[in-house]
Amino acid sequence: MKITLIHGQNHKGSTYHIGRLLTDQFKNSEIREFFLPKDLEHFCPGCYQCIEDDKKCPFYEEKKHIMDAIETADILILTTPTYCMRASAPMKAFIDLTFTYWMSHRPRKCMFSKKAVVISTAAGTGTKSAIKDITNALFYWGIPYIKEYGISVQAMCWEQVSDKKKVKIRKDMIKLAETIEKAKVRVGFKTRFMFNIMRMMQLKGMGSGETEKDYWKKMGWLGKGRPWRN
Ligand SMILES: Cc1cc2nc3c(=O)[nH]c(=O)nc-3n(C[C@H](O)[C@H](O)[C@H](O)COP(=O)(O)O)c2cc1C
């Protein structure tokens, strides 16, 4: 099994450790790990070059490294500390740079069979909205199976987290890994519905242009084909 971890922070605090605790439960897995902003130190400049061709993104090569690992993974684990009730800024910058992967543009077929987990920690409150920033993007990438884990750790770093809380987190990660491993990926109504709206947009020429429409045509999605079917 291939697992790709994307951390919305460079440092190894509570959020990182929880992400690793979960990863460790999947025995014999191949793990690839990226830290933001270290591994993609850019913001989307809004040049729209990617709409024509992903290779025209000024950060294509660096981004490709991460996106290849995402596209070939069975499970994605994204982690972010809660910053001002939302995901970290590097995580948001990364999401912006995946703009063409959204169903409204050129969704990738491989996304419709993946499992993902989003993890966030906060000192007190805000994990729900921080996680939502990420699950929203994953949903629009087409990922049908997304789990969430948010916890208030009452700490500024992993060392400050109480032993009692660490025991609870470890148990939660064992249970979460079992659930994920057993789960069968099924593309649900919400994803199908949204995909069909985007398909109608492309059919009516309301997408971002001819290149995008050609992509949908080439994938067979303007006819009877769907990314979740073989
Ligand atoms: C810039 C910044 C903003 C933060 N905003 C919040 C917040 O909105 N709510 C909260 O409960 N904790 C907030 N915190 C605390 C962290 O979310 C918390 O300590 C978290 O567990 C840190 O994770 P880490 O150890 O992985 O860095 C903030 C911390 C920083 C540095």
Ligand as a Chemical Component Dictionary entry (heavy atoms), coordinates in Angstrom:
data_LIG
# 
_chem_comp.id                   LIG 
_chem_comp.type                 NON-POLYMER 
_chem_comp.pdbx_formal_charge   0 
_chem_comp.three_letter_code    LIG 
# 
loop_
_chem_comp_atom.comp_id 
_chem_comp_atom.atom_id 
_chem_comp_atom.alt_atom_id 
_chem_comp_atom.type_symbol 
_chem_comp_atom.charge 
_chem_comp_atom.model_Cartn_x 
_chem_comp_atom.model_Cartn_y 
_chem_comp_atom.model_Cartn_z 
_chem_comp_atom.pdbx_ordinal 
LIG C1  C1  C 0 -0.302 31.381 14.308 1  
LIG C2  C2  C 0 -1.022 30.473 15.245 2  
LIG C3  C3  C 0 -2.403 30.504 15.288 3  
LIG C4  C4  C 0 -3.099 29.650 16.134 4  
LIG N1  N1  N 0 -4.465 29.671 16.116 5  
LIG C5  C5  C 0 -5.154 28.840 16.951 6  
LIG C6  C6  C 0 -6.579 28.830 16.945 7  
LIG O1  O1  O 0 -7.243 29.486 16.180 8  
LIG N2  N2  N 0 -7.200 28.001 17.822 9  
LIG C7  C7  C 0 -6.514 27.214 18.720 10 
LIG O2  O2  O 0 -7.131 26.531 19.493 11 
LIG N3  N3  N 0 -5.161 27.181 18.699 12 
LIG C8  C8  C 0 -4.458 27.951 17.833 13 
LIG N4  N4  N 0 -3.097 27.903 17.802 14 
LIG C9  C9  C 0 -2.403 26.855 18.582 15 
LIG C10 C10 C 0 -2.092 25.619 17.736 16 
LIG O3  O3  O 0 -3.171 25.292 16.887 17 
LIG C11 C11 C 0 -1.799 24.387 18.576 18 
LIG O4  O4  O 0 -0.788 24.649 19.496 19 
LIG C12 C12 C 0 -1.460 23.187 17.708 20 
LIG O5  O5  O 0 -1.567 22.000 18.457 21 
LIG C13 C13 C 0 -0.045 23.320 17.146 22 
LIG O6  O6  O 0 0.259  22.178 16.376 23 
LIG P1  P1  P 0 1.768  21.723 16.128 24 
LIG O7  O7  O 0 2.316  21.240 17.455 25 
LIG O8  O8  O 0 1.665  20.635 15.126 26 
LIG O9  O9  O 0 2.482  22.940 15.628 27 
LIG C14 C14 C 0 -2.379 28.751 16.977 28 
LIG C15 C15 C 0 -0.990 28.755 16.943 29 
LIG C16 C16 C 0 -0.300 29.589 16.089 30 
LIG C17 C17 C 0 1.207  29.554 16.033 31 
# 
loop_
_chem_comp_bond.comp_id 
_chem_comp_bond.atom_id_1 
_chem_comp_bond.atom_id_2 
_chem_comp_bond.value_order 
_chem_comp_bond.pdbx_ordinal 
LIG C1  C2  SING 1  
LIG C2  C3  SING 2  
LIG C2  C16 DOUB 3  
LIG C3  C4  DOUB 4  
LIG C4  N1  SING 5  
LIG C4  C14 SING 6  
LIG N1  C5  DOUB 7  
LIG C5  C6  SING 8  
LIG C5  C8  SING 9  
LIG C6  O1  DOUB 10 
LIG C6  N2  SING 11 
LIG N2  C7  SING 12 
LIG C7  O2  DOUB 13 
LIG C7  N3  SING 14 
LIG N3  C8  DOUB 15 
LIG C8  N4  SING 16 
LIG N4  C9  SING 17 
LIG N4  C14 SING 18 
LIG C9  C10 SING 19 
LIG C10 O3  SING 20 
LIG C10 C11 SING 21 
LIG C11 O4  SING 22 
LIG C11 C12 SING 23 
LIG C12 O5  SING 24 
LIG C12 C13 SING 25 
LIG C13 O6  SING 26 
LIG O6  P1  SING 27 
LIG P1  O7  DOUB 28 
LIG P1  O8  SING 29 
LIG P1  O9  SING 30 
LIG C14 C15 DOUB 31 
LIG C15 C16 SING 32 
LIG C16 C17 SING 33 
# 
